[in-house]
Amino acid sequence: MDLQRDGDPGEVEGRSGVSNLDLFRGSGGAFGGLRWLWLSLVIAAVCGCGESADTVEAENPNDRWPVEADSGLRYPALGPVPALPVWPDNPPSAEKAALGRLLFNDPRLSGSGRVGCGACHFQNTYFQSSTPQDVPDRSYPEISPRLPRNAPSLLNIVYAENCRWDGGHCESLPAVLMLPFAEANMNLTPGVARDDVHTIDVPGAQAGFRRRMVEQIPGYVPLYEAAFGVDISQSDAEEIWALGGAALAVLMRDAVSRDAPFDAWNAGDDDAMGPEAVRGFEIFVGKGGCVSCHYGPMFTDFGYHNMSREAVADDGSREDEGRFLITGNDADKGKFLTPTLRSVVFTAPWWHDGGETDLRRLLAHITGPEGKADPLHDPILDGIEPLAAAETEDLLQFLKALTGTHPDPVDFTAPVESFPNIDTVPVGVSPG
């Protein structure tokens, strides 16, 4: 898949620290952020009429966005990625990260002994697989059924207030990172039918995980001891599961994308973004309405919205009802989590079903009539008009400017020879 590293972002497919109120307040007083929203609307009006195209083009767009004295930013509601959170109950250590690295990479921990976490969240492709829907371990040895939803990138998951497309089973980062073992993904769930990709059995997976750690691959016992000072041969399944999640969390806290060109521009560096990207930013916070859902350091409200992605049947149902499956609230039908936009041009395909590979088509869907097709579509869309082709191209350049530094995949990789008991428990065969 072409990830457009040569400059065209279109043909591809913790905590925000900013509340809804802060979006309009900003950090410069009661009406600091409102000032920027007002300015956005003025810019849209000025650029659209009253001046010739030559006059508008000659103007330096940076001049329209002075740095705010209090925040040191041009647009405080889209601040930089913050420092890593402090975890008093799980302080990071090299030993925890080492254990987490093994748990993330060791395929012998899956039901078949063939699949690791990287199968869906590959380190070299920004912690996602670049495929619409992955084949779970539960389907082995067949290649179907596939998972019903796309596996999103794990970049910046350490800052996530909510996660998973429907927000279910998102009690904590350690719990989220362990959950695939209880799903079809890793399939430590004996007794679930091979073609069932929906059942989640946490107690069954916890029991299976304990057997892997203590009985079948006992080389993990001293690794837990080094990381947590706990002899897991004396621990119950729930404790071993929880500690495994803690180790994975320590590993993934460093999977962070930060310091994008936009961040430098937002802090006052006029040369960090070209005029096309600056105009795209103005569309993002103005006519495009993007900032209504994509704000804060992670460019997401961590909320749930219906963007008319699912077709609505005659009886009003959808193949995937999204957030409704968790809440049971009819108003949540068709809603899915707002994804982060940091490094978005490298995390294709998009949408919860992984069904889009072209950002131009995605933007056309959101801003055009397709986005309003579902009777329960988000009312935010009603105030958004389709973008002109030139506006779309500018917006794509802005999205490209959200690509920051990335962690070294080597730091998240464990070679096979480092797996405990690899001489007696080979990869590719279920230890159980």
N, C-alpha and C positions, 0 to 999 in steps of 0.2 A: 504494500500500500504506500502511495506517495504521500509523505508527510509534509511536502512543500517546504523543505529546508532552503529552497532557493528564492523564497520571497513571496510567493502567492499563497496566502493562508486559506483561500476559499475552496480550492478543489481538494479537499481531504475529508475527508471525514476522518483548649483552644477556644478560638472564639473570634467572632467578627469584631467585637469591641465597639460596635456601633448599633444603637437601638434605632427603632423607627423614629423616635422623637429626635435622636441625635442627628438623623439624616437631614432634618430641617433646621436644627439648631446649629449644627457644626460645632467647632470648638472656639468660636470667636464671639460668644455671647448668645443672647436669647434668639437672635435672628441671623446668626452667622451663616448657617447652612441655607436658610431661606434666601439669603442674598445671592448665593450661587445658583439656586434654582431659578430665581428671578432673572439673573444674568443669562442663564441658559436660554430662557425664552426670548429675551431681548436679542441675543446673538442669532437665534433662529430667524427672528423677524428681520433683523438687519441684513443677514446674508441672503434672505429670500426675496427682498424687494427694496426699492428706494435707492439702490446704487447699481451702477453698471457692473458687469462681471469682471471687467478689467480692474475696477476700483477695489472690489472685494478681494480679488486674487493678489493684488499688490500689497494688501494689508498683512502685516505679520500676525498670524493667529495667536502667537504667544502673548502679544500685548493685551489680548482680551482676558488673560488669566493671570493676574498678578498674584504673587505669593502672599498669603495671609500672614500678618505679623505674629499672631498668637500661636498658630499651629505650625508655621513654617511650610505650609502646603498650599498649592493652588486650589485643591478641592478636598477638604478635610474628610468628607464622607467616604473617600476611597483611599484610605491611608495605607501605609506599608505593612508588610507582614510583621507581626510583633515578635518579641523574643519568645523562645520556647517556654511553655508553662512549667511551673515548679510543682513537683509531685512529692510531697512529704511522705506519703504512704507507699511510694514506689520510686525511690531515688534511683536514677540511672546508674549503671555500672557496666564495665566492659564484660563482666561475666554474664550479666543479664542479656546484653546485646548479643553475645556469642551464642547463648542458648536460644534466643529468639531467632537468630540467623539459621540455626539448624532446624528449628520447628517450621520455619517458613519454607525451607528448601527440601526437606527430607520427604521424598515421595512414599517412603515405606509407612508413613503415618496415615495414608489414605486407605480406603477399604481394599483397593486392588493392589496397593504397593507401587503404583505407577504415577501418581499425580501429587504434585506439591502446590503450595499457594501460588507460586509463580506461573502456573499454567494459565491462570486467569489474570494475574497481576504481575506480569513479567517486568523485572527490574530494568531491562534494556529498552522498554517501550513505555516508560513513564508510569510503571506499575499498573498497566492495563494490557489487554491482549491484542488490541487492534482488530478484534473480530466482533461482529454484532452480538452473538450469543454463543457462549462457550459450551462444550460438551462436558458434563459433570462426570465424576468418577462413578457415580451410580449407574450410568449408562453403559459402562464398560462390560463387554468388549465391543459393543456397537457404538456408532457415532450419533445416535439419537435415542431418546429425545434430548434436545438441547435445553439449556436453562432458559426460562421464559423472559429474562431481562438481561440487559447488558451489564457487564462487570465494570463499574467505573474506576477511574484512576484512584490510587490511594495517596497521591501527592497531597500534602497538607492535611491529611486526615487527623493529625494531632490537634488541629484547631476546630474540628467539626463540632458544632452544637447539636446537629442532627445528622443522621447518615442512613444509608440504604434508601432506595427509591421511594419506599412507602413509609419509612421511619420506624418500622417495626424492629424489635429486638435490638434497640440501640441504647441500652442502659449505661454503658461505659465503653471506652475504647478497648480495654482488654476483652470484654464480653463480645464485642463486635468482631474482633480479630479471631476469636475462637469459634464463632458460630458456624463457619463453613464446615467444620468437622461434624457438625450435627445436621448439615444439609446434604443435598445430593452432591454438592461440590466435592467434598472430601469423603463423605459417605462412611463414617464410623458408626453406622446405624444399622445393625443387623435386623433382618426381618422386614425391611421396607422394600417394596417391589421395585424392580429395576426401572420400570417406566414411570415411576412416581417421582417427579422433580419438585414437588411442593412440600412434602412432609418434612418437618423439623423435629428431631428427637434429641433434645439436649441430654436428658438423663442417660439414654442409651449410648450416646456418643461419649459422655463423661466416663462411663464404665469401660468402653472400648479404648479410650485414650489412656486410662490408667493401665490397662493391660499392655498397651504398647510401651509405655514408659517404664514400667516396673518388671514385667514378666518377659515380654517378647524382645525388647531392645533395652536391656538393663543398663547399658552404658549411659543412658540418660540420667540415672540415679545420681552419680557423682556430679554431673553437670548442674542439676538442680541444687545440689548441696553447695557447690561453688557460687551459684547465683543468689541463693536465698537462705543458705544455712539450714536447709530443711532436708531431712531424710525422707524422701517421698515413699520409700518402701513401707513406711509407717503411716502414711497419709491416706485419707479417703479420696475418692474420685473427684469430689467437688474442689478440694484444696489443690490437687494437682492441676486440674483444669484452670482454676483461677490463677495459679502461679505461671502456667503456660501463657495465659493471656497477658499477664504482667510483663513477661519476657518479650513477647511479640510487640507490646506497646512501646517498650524501651527501644526496640529495633526501629519501629516505624515512626517514632517521634522525629527522627532525622531525615525522613523522606519529605523534604520541604523544598518548595520552589519560591524564591524570593528575589528581590533586587532586579525587577524587570525594568526595561527602558521607561515605562510609564512612571514607575516609582521615582526615578531620577528626574523626569520632567515635572512631576507633581511637586518635587522638592525644589524646583527652580532652575533645573538645567535645561536651557532652551534647545540645546543640541541633541538631547536624548531622544526626541521624537521629531520626525519630519512633519511638514505642514499637512500632509494627507492624514497622518495619524492624529494630529491635533484636531483637524476637522472631524475625524471619526469620533474622537472623544466628545466633541460638542453634540454630535448626533446621539451618542450613547447617553448623555445626560439631558438631552433635549428631545428632539423630534422622535427618536427611536424608542424612548421610554424605557430603555434597558435598565437604567439605574433604579427603577421602581422595585425590581426584584434582585438585581445584581449590585449590591453595595457592600460597604465594609471592606476590610483588608482582604477577605477571601472572595470578594465580588459575588456574594450570595447572601440572601436573607435567611438561609437555612429553613425556609418555609416551603409550602406545597401549593402548586398551582396547576390548574387545568388549562393546557395550551392546545386543546383539541387534537392531540396526537392520536388518540384512540378513536376508531370509527364507532359511531353510535348506531346500534341496531334499531329496528322499528319499535321494539319494546323498551327502548331507552337504555339498554345494557351495553357494556363494553367488554371486550375480551379480557382486558386487564383494568380493573377498577381502581388500582393504585391505593392511595391513602385510605379509601373507604374500607378496604380489607382489614385495616388495623382498627379504625375508629368506629365503623358501623354507621357513621354519619352520612346521610345521603348527599349532603353538600360537598363531601370529600370525594365523590366519584370522579374518576379521571384525573385526580391530582397526583403530581409526583414532585419529588424534592428538586429544588432549584440547585443546579450544579455550580461549582466554582468555575470561574472563567480564567483563573491563572493557568498559563500554559495550554489554553484550550485548543490552540491550533495543532497541538501534538497529541491530543487525546481522543482522536476520532476512533470509531464512529460515535455519533451523538444520539440523544434522546434515550429514554429508559429502555427502549427496545433495540437500541443500536442500529436503527434503520436509516440513518442519514449519514452520508459521506461527503456532503458538499455544504459548506457553511453558507454559501449564497442561497441555496434552496432553504436552508433552515431559517435564515433571516427573512426570506420571503414568506415563509409559512407564518412566522410570528407576527409580522407587520401587515400581512395581507388577509384576505377573507378566509383562508384556510384556518387560521388561528382562532377564528370566531365561529367555526362550524358546530362545535359542541354546544348544546343549550346551556351547559354548566361552565362554559369557558370563563376564565378569569376576567372580571370587568375591567381590569387594567388595560386589556387589549382593545376595548371599545374606543379608547382615545388615541390609538396609534394608527397612523396612516402608512400606506406602502412607501418604501424608499425608492428614490430614483437610482438608476444604475450607478451613477457617480457617487451617490451617498453610500450605497452598499460597499463600493470599493474602499472608500475612506474608512468606513466602520471596520472593514476587514483589516486594514492597516493598524487601526487602534487595537483590535483583538490580538494581532501579532505582537504588538508592543507589550502585551501582558505576559510574554514568555520570559521567565527569569532564569536564574541559575538552578541547576539540578544536581541532586546528589549523585555521587559516583556509584554506578551499579555494582562495582566490585565490593563495596561496603555492605551489600545486601545479598551477597552470593556465598554459598558454601560448597566447596568441591566435594564430590562423592567420597573421596578418600578420607574426608574429615568426619563423615557420619559415624556415630558410635556403632560398634559391633558390625561394621560393614563386611568383615571377613566371614562372619557366620550368618548374617541376615542380609542377603543381597537385595538390590533394587530390582523392582519389576515383579516381585512375588509377594503376595500378602503374607505378613508374618503370622497372621492368625489362622 
